[in-house]
Amino acid sequence: MANSKQTSKSVASIASKILKDGRYSAAAKSAAASALAQTRKGK
């Protein structure tokens, strides 16, 4: 069964900033990476 939920563009943008910023914890970066993994692939 496929996951039909997708991360919004605004959440994906914040998640990307978290991954690039060294001040966030490993747990925060893991959550951000998970959010990005659920983004819709563009053409």
Distance bins in CASP14 RR format, pairs under 12 A and 6 or more apart:
PFRMAT RR
TARGET T0000
AUTHOR 0000-0000-0000
RMODE 2
METHOD distances of the structure
MODEL  1
2 38 0 0 0 0 0 1 0 0 0 0 0
3 34 0 0 0 0 0 1 0 0 0 0 0
3 37 0 0 0 0 0 1 0 0 0 0 0
3 38 1 0 0 1 0 0 0 0 0 0 0
3 39 0 0 0 0 0 1 0 0 0 0 0
3 40 0 0 0 0 0 1 0 0 0 0 0
4 38 0 0 0 0 0 1 0 0 0 0 0
4 40 0 0 0 0 0 1 0 0 0 0 0
5 11 0 0 0 0 0 1 0 0 0 0 0
5 34 0 0 0 0 0 1 0 0 0 0 0
5 35 0 0 0 0 0 1 0 0 0 0 0
5 37 0 0 0 0 0 1 0 0 0 0 0
5 38 1 0 0 1 0 0 0 0 0 0 0
5 39 0 0 0 0 0 1 0 0 0 0 0
5 40 0 0 0 0 0 1 0 0 0 0 0
6 12 0 0 0 0 1 0 0 0 0 0 0
6 35 0 0 0 0 0 1 0 0 0 0 0
6 36 0 0 0 0 0 1 0 0 0 0 0
6 37 0 0 0 0 0 1 0 0 0 0 0
6 38 1 0 0 1 0 0 0 0 0 0 0
6 39 1 0 0 1 0 0 0 0 0 0 0
6 40 1 0 1 0 0 0 0 0 0 0 0
6 41 0 0 0 0 1 0 0 0 0 0 0
6 42 0 0 0 0 0 1 0 0 0 0 0
7 13 0 0 0 0 1 0 0 0 0 0 0
7 14 0 0 0 0 1 0 0 0 0 0 0
7 15 1 0 0 1 0 0 0 0 0 0 0
7 16 0 0 0 0 0 1 0 0 0 0 0
7 31 0 0 0 0 0 1 0 0 0 0 0
7 32 0 0 0 0 0 1 0 0 0 0 0
7 33 0 0 0 0 0 1 0 0 0 0 0
7 34 0 0 0 0 1 0 0 0 0 0 0
7 35 1 0 1 0 0 0 0 0 0 0 0
7 36 1 0 0 1 0 0 0 0 0 0 0
7 37 0 0 0 0 1 0 0 0 0 0 0
7 38 1 0 1 0 0 0 0 0 0 0 0
7 39 1 0 1 0 0 0 0 0 0 0 0
7 40 1 0 0 1 0 0 0 0 0 0 0
7 41 0 0 0 0 0 1 0 0 0 0 0
8 14 0 0 0 0 1 0 0 0 0 0 0
8 15 0 0 0 0 0 1 0 0 0 0 0
8 35 0 0 0 0 1 0 0 0 0 0 0
8 36 0 0 0 0 0 1 0 0 0 0 0
8 38 0 0 0 0 0 1 0 0 0 0 0
8 39 0 0 0 0 1 0 0 0 0 0 0
8 40 0 0 0 0 1 0 0 0 0 0 0
9 15 0 0 0 0 0 1 0 0 0 0 0
9 16 0 0 0 0 0 1 0 0 0 0 0
9 35 0 0 0 0 0 1 0 0 0 0 0
9 36 0 0 0 0 0 1 0 0 0 0 0
9 39 0 0 0 0 1 0 0 0 0 0 0
9 40 0 0 0 0 1 0 0 0 0 0 0
9 42 0 0 0 0 0 1 0 0 0 0 0
10 16 0 0 0 0 0 1 0 0 0 0 0
10 17 0 0 0 0 0 1 0 0 0 0 0
10 35 0 0 0 0 0 1 0 0 0 0 0
10 39 0 0 0 0 0 1 0 0 0 0 0
11 17 0 0 0 0 0 1 0 0 0 0 0
11 18 0 0 0 0 0 1 0 0 0 0 0
11 31 0 0 0 0 0 1 0 0 0 0 0
11 32 0 0 0 0 1 0 0 0 0 0 0
11 34 0 0 0 0 0 1 0 0 0 0 0
11 35 1 0 1 0 0 0 0 0 0 0 0
11 36 0 0 0 0 1 0 0 0 0 0 0
11 38 0 0 0 0 1 0 0 0 0 0 0
11 39 0 0 0 0 1 0 0 0 0 0 0
11 40 0 0 0 0 0 1 0 0 0 0 0
12 18 0 0 0 0 0 1 0 0 0 0 0
12 19 0 0 0 0 0 1 0 0 0 0 0
12 32 0 0 0 0 1 0 0 0 0 0 0
12 33 0 0 0 0 0 1 0 0 0 0 0
12 34 0 0 0 0 0 1 0 0 0 0 0
12 35 1 0 0 1 0 0 0 0 0 0 0
12 36 1 0 1 0 0 0 0 0 0 0 0
12 37 0 0 0 0 0 1 0 0 0 0 0
12 38 0 0 0 0 1 0 0 0 0 0 0
12 39 1 0 1 0 0 0 0 0 0 0 0
12 40 0 0 0 0 1 0 0 0 0 0 0
12 41 0 0 0 0 0 1 0 0 0 0 0
12 42 0 0 0 0 0 1 0 0 0 0 0
13 19 0 0 0 0 0 1 0 0 0 0 0
13 20 0 0 0 0 0 1 0 0 0 0 0
13 32 0 0 0 0 0 1 0 0 0 0 0
13 35 0 0 0 0 0 1 0 0 0 0 0
13 36 0 0 0 0 1 0 0 0 0 0 0
13 39 0 0 0 0 0 1 0 0 0 0 0
14 20 0 0 0 0 0 1 0 0 0 0 0
14 21 0 0 0 0 0 1 0 0 0 0 0
14 24 0 0 0 0 0 1 0 0 0 0 0
14 28 0 0 0 0 0 1 0 0 0 0 0
14 31 0 0 0 0 0 1 0 0 0 0 0
14 32 1 0 0 1 0 0 0 0 0 0 0
14 35 0 0 0 0 1 0 0 0 0 0 0
14 36 0 0 0 0 0 1 0 0 0 0 0
14 39 0 0 0 0 0 1 0 0 0 0 0
15 21 0 0 0 0 0 1 0 0 0 0 0
15 24 0 0 0 0 0 1 0 0 0 0 0
15 28 0 0 0 0 1 0 0 0 0 0 0
15 29 0 0 0 0 1 0 0 0 0 0 0
15 30 0 0 0 0 0 1 0 0 0 0 0
15 31 1 0 0 1 0 0 0 0 0 0 0
15 32 1 1 0 0 0 0 0 0 0 0 0
15 33 1 0 0 1 0 0 0 0 0 0 0
15 34 0 0 0 0 1 0 0 0 0 0 0
15 35 1 0 1 0 0 0 0 0 0 0 0
15 36 1 0 1 0 0 0 0 0 0 0 0
15 37 0 0 0 0 1 0 0 0 0 0 0
15 38 0 0 0 0 1 0 0 0 0 0 0
15 39 0 0 0 0 1 0 0 0 0 0 0
16 24 0 0 0 0 0 1 0 0 0 0 0
16 29 0 0 0 0 0 1 0 0 0 0 0
16 32 1 0 0 1 0 0 0 0 0 0 0
16 33 0 0 0 0 1 0 0 0 0 0 0
16 35 0 0 0 0 1 0 0 0 0 0 0
16 36 1 0 0 1 0 0 0 0 0 0 0
16 39 0 0 0 0 1 0 0 0 0 0 0
17 23 0 0 0 0 0 1 0 0 0 0 0
17 24 0 0 0 0 1 0 0 0 0 0 0
17 28 0 0 0 0 0 1 0 0 0 0 0
17 29 0 0 0 0 0 1 0 0 0 0 0
17 32 0 0 0 0 1 0 0 0 0 0 0
17 35 0 0 0 0 0 1 0 0 0 0 0
17 36 0 0 0 0 0 1 0 0 0 0 0
18 24 1 0 1 0 0 0 0 0 0 0 0
18 25 0 0 0 0 1 0 0 0 0 0 0
18 26 0 0 0 0 0 1 0 0 0 0 0
18 27 0 0 0 0 0 1 0 0 0 0 0
18 28 1 0 1 0 0 0 0 0 0 0 0
18 29 1 0 0 1 0 0 0 0 0 0 0
18 30 0 0 0 0 0 1 0 0 0 0 0
18 31 0 0 0 0 1 0 0 0 0 0 0
18 32 1 0 1 0 0 0 0 0 0 0 0
18 33 0 0 0 0 1 0 0 0 0 0 0
18 34 0 0 0 0 0 1 0 0 0 0 0
18 35 0 0 0 0 1 0 0 0 0 0 0
18 36 0 0 0 0 1 0 0 0 0 0 0
19 25 0 0 0 0 0 1 0 0 0 0 0
19 26 0 0 0 0 0 1 0 0 0 0 0
19 28 0 0 0 0 1 0 0 0 0 0 0
19 29 1 0 1 0 0 0 0 0 0 0 0
19 30 0 0 0 0 1 0 0 0 0 0 0
19 31 0 0 0 0 0 1 0 0 0 0 0
19 32 1 0 1 0 0 0 0 0 0 0 0
19 33 1 0 0 1 0 0 0 0 0 0 0
19 34 0 0 0 0 0 1 0 0 0 0 0
19 35 0 0 0 0 1 0 0 0 0 0 0
19 36 1 0 0 1 0 0 0 0 0 0 0
19 37 0 0 0 0 0 1 0 0 0 0 0
20 29 0 0 0 0 1 0 0 0 0 0 0
20 32 0 0 0 0 1 0 0 0 0 0 0
20 33 0 0 0 0 0 1 0 0 0 0 0
20 36 0 0 0 0 0 1 0 0 0 0 0
21 28 0 0 0 0 1 0 0 0 0 0 0
21 29 0 0 0 0 1 0 0 0 0 0 0
21 32 0 0 0 0 1 0 0 0 0 0 0
22 28 0 0 0 0 1 0 0 0 0 0 0
22 29 0 0 0 0 1 0 0 0 0 0 0
22 32 0 0 0 0 0 1 0 0 0 0 0
23 29 0 0 0 0 0 1 0 0 0 0 0
24 30 0 0 0 0 1 0 0 0 0 0 0
24 31 0 0 0 0 1 0 0 0 0 0 0
24 32 1 0 0 1 0 0 0 0 0 0 0
24 33 0 0 0 0 0 1 0 0 0 0 0
25 31 0 0 0 0 1 0 0 0 0 0 0
25 32 0 0 0 0 0 1 0 0 0 0 0
26 32 0 0 0 0 0 1 0 0 0 0 0
26 33 0 0 0 0 0 1 0 0 0 0 0
27 33 0 0 0 0 0 1 0 0 0 0 0
27 34 0 0 0 0 0 1 0 0 0 0 0
28 34 0 0 0 0 0 1 0 0 0 0 0
28 35 0 0 0 0 0 1 0 0 0 0 0
29 35 0 0 0 0 0 1 0 0 0 0 0
29 36 0 0 0 0 0 1 0 0 0 0 0
30 36 0 0 0 0 0 1 0 0 0 0 0
30 37 0 0 0 0 0 1 0 0 0 0 0
31 37 0 0 0 0 0 1 0 0 0 0 0
31 38 0 0 0 0 0 1 0 0 0 0 0
32 38 0 0 0 0 0 1 0 0 0 0 0
32 39 0 0 0 0 0 1 0 0 0 0 0
33 39 0 0 0 0 0 1 0 0 0 0 0
END
